[in-house]
Amino acid sequence: MNRSVEGWAYGLMGMVIFSGSLPATRLAVADFSPLFLTSGRAVIAALLASTILAVLRPKLPTRADLMALGTVAVGVVIGFPLLTALALQHISAARSVVFIGLLPLATALFGVLRGGERPRPVFWLFSGIGAAAVAGFALINGGAGSLRGDFAMIAAILLCGLGYAEGAVLSRRLGGWQVISWALLLSLPLMAVFALATLPASWATVGGSAWLGFAYVSLFSMLIGFIFWYRGLALGGIARVGQLQLLQPFISLVLSALLLHEVVSWPMLATTGLVVLCVAGAKRSA
């Protein structure tokens, strides 16, 4: 298979998996604190990743790789999960997924800074239109959201874009599943401490839907999705494949409506539709 096509295929599978992350997080924060949810999901994923590393025994990362792995851990193991969990205490999952329209632009920017990619100017035009549509939606519909939740989502997007780009660069040398596995293992001691310190006062108060959301973000959002996503970015290009994230709001909005019974407004759909149209132009011009 052509490397570019293979990269888009892997990226698409990763994006579909990530589409369930925000609705699942919304379910989980109903009964779990954001800090426990962030640390607990990282601990579970790290234990699974350490088992995979022990069985498959890949080559060890070099000392020079540790800083990059630390950046991945800060961006996608700690920063994005924690900030989105905090945001979802103030805004709906349906509103939060519209901010995902900013993630391709953030990923592309860090792809230039960290991955040495140089997309053509037209690419930035399409990415900018998508980002502007998302920002316009947030401003126009400010009454339906929360300033604290919106700012938390923007900070989460920036950290996630950095983690995506840094992990994709590392994946070219180490492999996609190795990068997320080593990053999880690196963060395990700190996350284990926080998980123990923020255990729920009573497990009896945790409902089944919260457990379901917790299981999804621990297994799929924190580990399995990254195996596909990092390989896709490494093969197809950080900026190009990163534009697939413009499709993510469509899937997430549907899941929010089906699982959480949240109202998906016409402005949300219109904004999502516009940013999705931008992915075709960005893909052709990257």
C-alpha positions as CSV (number, residue, x, y, z in Angstrom):
1,M,0.0,0.0,0.0
2,N,1.2,3.5,-0.8
3,R,2.7,5.1,2.3
4,S,0.4,8.2,2.0
5,V,-2.7,6.1,1.6
6,E,-1.7,3.8,4.4
7,G,-1.1,6.8,6.6
8,W,-4.6,8.2,5.9
9,A,-6.1,4.7,6.6
10,Y,-4.4,4.5,10.0
11,G,-5.2,8.1,10.8
12,L,-8.8,7.5,10.0
13,M,-9.1,4.6,12.4
14,G,-7.4,6.6,15.1
15,M,-9.7,9.5,14.6
16,V,-12.8,7.4,14.8
17,I,-11.6,5.9,18.1
18,F,-10.8,9.4,19.5
19,S,-14.3,10.6,18.4
20,G,-15.8,8.8,21.4
21,S,-13.3,10.4,23.9
22,L,-15.3,13.5,24.8
23,P,-18.7,11.9,25.1
24,A,-17.1,9.1,27.2
25,T,-15.3,11.7,29.4
26,R,-18.6,13.5,29.9
27,L,-20.1,10.3,31.2
28,A,-17.1,9.6,33.5
29,V,-16.9,13.1,35.1
30,A,-20.5,12.7,36.3
31,D,-19.1,10.5,39.1
32,F,-15.3,10.8,39.0
33,S,-13.3,13.9,39.7
34,P,-11.3,15.3,36.7
35,L,-8.0,14.6,38.5
36,F,-8.8,11.0,39.3
37,L,-10.2,10.4,35.8
38,T,-7.0,11.8,34.2
39,S,-4.6,9.9,36.5
40,G,-6.7,6.7,36.7
41,R,-7.0,6.3,32.9
42,A,-3.2,6.9,32.5
43,V,-2.4,4.3,35.2
44,I,-4.6,1.6,33.5
45,A,-3.2,2.4,30.1
46,A,0.4,2.4,31.4
47,L,0.0,-1.0,33.0
48,L,-1.3,-2.4,29.7
49,A,1.5,-0.7,27.8
50,S,4.1,-2.0,30.2
51,T,2.8,-5.6,29.6
52,I,3.0,-5.1,25.8
53,L,6.6,-3.7,26.1
54,A,7.6,-6.6,28.4
55,V,6.3,-9.2,25.9
56,L,7.4,-7.6,22.6
57,R,10.7,-6.1,23.9
58,P,11.2,-3.3,21.4
59,K,14.5,-1.3,21.4
60,L,14.8,1.1,24.3
61,P,14.5,4.8,23.6
62,T,17.7,6.7,23.7
63,R,18.5,9.3,26.3
64,A,17.9,12.0,23.7
65,D,14.3,10.6,23.2
66,L,13.4,11.1,26.8
67,M,12.7,14.8,26.5
68,A,10.4,14.2,23.5
69,L,8.6,11.4,25.3
70,G,8.1,13.8,28.3
71,T,6.5,16.3,25.9
72,V,4.2,13.6,24.6
73,A,3.3,12.6,28.2
74,V,2.6,16.3,29.1
75,G,0.5,16.9,26.0
76,V,-1.6,13.8,25.5
77,V,-1.3,11.7,28.7
78,I,-1.8,14.5,31.2
79,G,-2.7,17.9,29.7
80,F,-5.4,17.0,27.2
81,P,-7.3,14.5,29.4
82,L,-7.2,16.8,32.5
83,L,-8.2,20.0,30.7
84,T,-11.0,18.3,28.8
85,A,-12.3,16.7,32.0
86,L,-12.3,20.1,33.7
87,A,-14.0,21.7,30.7
88,L,-16.7,19.1,30.6
89,Q,-17.8,20.1,34.1
90,H,-18.8,23.4,32.7
91,I,-19.9,22.7,29.0
92,S,-21.7,20.0,27.2
93,A,-19.9,17.3,25.2
94,A,-21.7,18.5,22.1
95,R,-20.2,22.0,22.6
96,S,-16.7,20.7,23.4
97,V,-16.3,18.6,20.3
98,V,-16.7,21.7,18.1
99,F,-13.4,22.9,19.5
100,I,-11.8,19.9,18.0
101,G,-12.0,21.9,14.8
102,L,-9.1,23.8,16.1
103,L,-7.0,20.7,16.6
104,P,-5.9,20.2,13.0
105,L,-4.5,23.7,12.9
106,A,-2.7,23.3,16.1
107,T,-1.3,19.9,15.0
108,A,-0.1,21.4,11.7
109,L,1.6,24.4,13.4
110,F,3.5,22.1,15.7
111,G,4.2,19.8,12.7
112,V,6.0,22.8,11.2
113,L,7.9,23.7,14.4
114,R,8.7,20.1,15.5
115,G,8.5,18.0,12.4
116,G,10.0,20.3,9.8
117,E,7.0,20.1,7.5
118,R,6.3,22.9,5.1
119,P,2.7,22.9,3.8
120,R,1.8,25.3,1.0
121,P,0.1,28.7,1.8
122,V,-3.3,27.4,0.4
123,F,-3.2,24.7,3.1
124,W,-3.0,27.4,5.8
125,L,-5.9,29.2,4.2
126,F,-8.2,26.1,4.5
127,S,-7.0,25.3,8.0
128,G,-7.5,29.0,9.1
129,I,-11.1,29.0,7.7
130,G,-11.9,25.9,9.8
131,A,-10.3,27.4,12.9
132,A,-12.1,30.7,12.4
133,A,-15.5,29.0,12.0
134,V,-14.9,27.3,15.4
135,A,-13.9,30.5,17.1
136,G,-16.9,32.3,15.6
137,F,-19.2,29.7,16.9
138,A,-17.8,30.0,20.4
139,L,-18.2,33.7,20.4
140,I,-21.7,33.9,18.9
141,N,-23.0,31.1,21.2
142,G,-21.1,32.3,24.3
143,G,-24.3,32.3,26.3
144,A,-24.7,28.5,25.8
145,G,-21.3,27.8,27.1
146,S,-18.9,28.8,29.9
147,L,-15.8,31.0,29.6
148,R,-13.9,28.6,31.9
149,G,-14.9,25.6,29.9
150,D,-14.1,27.2,26.6
151,F,-10.6,28.4,27.7
152,A,-9.9,24.9,29.2
153,M,-10.8,23.4,25.8
154,I,-8.5,25.8,23.9
155,A,-5.6,25.0,26.3
156,A,-6.3,21.3,25.8
157,I,-6.2,21.7,22.0
158,L,-2.8,23.4,22.1
159,L,-1.2,20.8,24.4
160,C,-2.7,18.0,22.3
161,G,-1.4,19.4,19.0
162,L,2.1,19.6,20.5
163,G,1.8,16.0,21.8
164,Y,0.5,14.7,18.5
165,A,3.4,16.4,16.5
166,E,6.1,15.3,18.9
167,G,4.8,11.8,19.0
168,A,4.6,11.6,15.2
169,V,8.2,12.7,14.8
170,L,9.3,10.0,17.4
171,S,7.1,7.4,15.7
172,R,9.3,7.6,12.6
173,R,12.1,6.1,14.6
174,L,10.5,4.2,17.4
175,G,7.1,3.2,16.0
176,G,3.6,4.4,16.9
177,W,2.7,1.9,19.7
178,Q,6.2,2.2,21.2
179,V,5.9,6.0,21.5
180,I,2.6,6.0,23.4
181,S,3.7,3.0,25.5
182,W,7.0,4.6,26.6
183,A,5.2,8.0,27.3
184,L,2.6,6.2,29.5
185,L,5.4,4.3,31.3
186,L,7.3,7.6,31.9
187,S,4.2,9.2,33.4
188,L,3.2,6.2,35.5
189,P,4.9,7.1,38.9
190,L,3.3,10.6,39.0
191,M,-0.1,9.4,37.7
192,A,-0.1,6.6,40.3
193,V,0.4,9.0,43.1
194,F,-2.4,11.3,41.9
195,A,-4.7,8.4,41.4
196,L,-4.2,7.1,44.9
197,A,-4.6,10.6,46.3
198,T,-7.9,11.3,44.5
199,L,-9.6,7.9,44.9
200,P,-13.4,8.3,45.1
201,A,-14.7,8.5,48.7
202,S,-17.2,5.8,47.9
203,W,-17.2,3.4,44.9
204,A,-20.9,2.7,45.6
205,T,-21.8,6.1,44.2
206,V,-20.2,5.5,40.9
207,G,-22.8,4.6,38.3
208,G,-22.5,2.1,35.4
209,S,-22.4,4.8,32.7
210,A,-19.4,6.5,34.5
211,W,-17.6,3.1,34.6
212,L,-18.3,2.7,30.9
213,G,-16.9,6.1,30.1
214,F,-13.8,5.5,32.3
215,A,-13.2,2.1,30.6
216,Y,-13.4,3.7,27.1
217,V,-11.0,6.6,27.8
218,S,-8.5,4.2,29.6
219,L,-8.3,1.6,26.9
220,F,-9.2,3.3,23.6
221,S,-8.6,7.0,24.1
222,M,-5.4,6.6,26.1
223,L,-3.7,3.7,24.3
224,I,-5.4,1.9,21.3
225,G,-6.3,5.1,19.4
226,F,-2.7,6.4,19.6
227,I,-1.3,3.2,18.1
228,F,-3.3,3.9,14.9
229,W,-3.0,7.7,15.1
230,Y,0.8,8.1,15.5
231,R,1.4,5.6,12.8
232,G,-0.9,7.5,10.5
233,L,0.8,10.8,11.2
234,A,4.3,9.3,10.7
235,L,3.4,7.7,7.4
236,G,1.1,10.3,5.8
237,G,2.5,13.6,7.3
238,I,1.6,15.4,10.5
239,A,-0.1,18.4,8.8
240,R,-1.9,16.4,6.1
241,V,-3.3,13.5,8.2
242,G,-3.9,15.8,11.1
243,Q,-6.7,17.4,9.0
244,L,-8.8,14.2,9.5
245,Q,-9.6,15.6,12.9
246,L,-12.0,18.0,11.1
247,L,-14.2,15.0,10.6
248,Q,-14.2,14.1,14.3
249,P,-16.9,16.6,15.4
250,F,-19.4,14.9,13.1
251,I,-19.0,11.5,14.8
252,S,-18.7,13.0,18.3
253,L,-21.8,15.1,17.9
254,V,-23.8,12.0,16.9
255,L,-22.5,10.1,19.9
256,S,-23.3,13.0,22.2
257,A,-26.9,13.0,20.9
258,L,-27.3,9.2,21.1
259,L,-25.5,8.5,24.4
260,L,-26.0,11.7,26.4
261,H,-29.3,12.9,24.9
262,E,-27.7,16.3,24.4
263,V,-29.2,18.8,22.0
264,V,-27.2,19.2,18.8
265,S,-28.1,22.7,17.5
266,W,-28.1,23.8,13.9
267,P,-25.3,26.3,14.5
268,M,-23.2,23.3,15.8
269,L,-24.0,21.3,12.7
270,A,-23.4,24.3,10.4
271,T,-20.0,25.0,12.0
272,T,-19.0,21.3,11.9
273,G,-20.1,21.1,8.2
274,L,-18.0,24.1,7.3
275,V,-14.8,22.8,9.0
276,V,-15.3,19.4,7.4
277,L,-15.4,21.0,4.0
278,C,-12.0,22.5,4.7
279,V,-10.4,19.1,5.1
280,A,-10.7,18.3,1.4
281,G,-9.1,21.6,0.4
282,A,-6.4,21.2,3.1
283,K,-5.6,17.6,2.0
284,R,-5.2,18.6,-1.7
285,S,-3.0,21.6,-0.9
286,A,-0.8,20.3,1.8
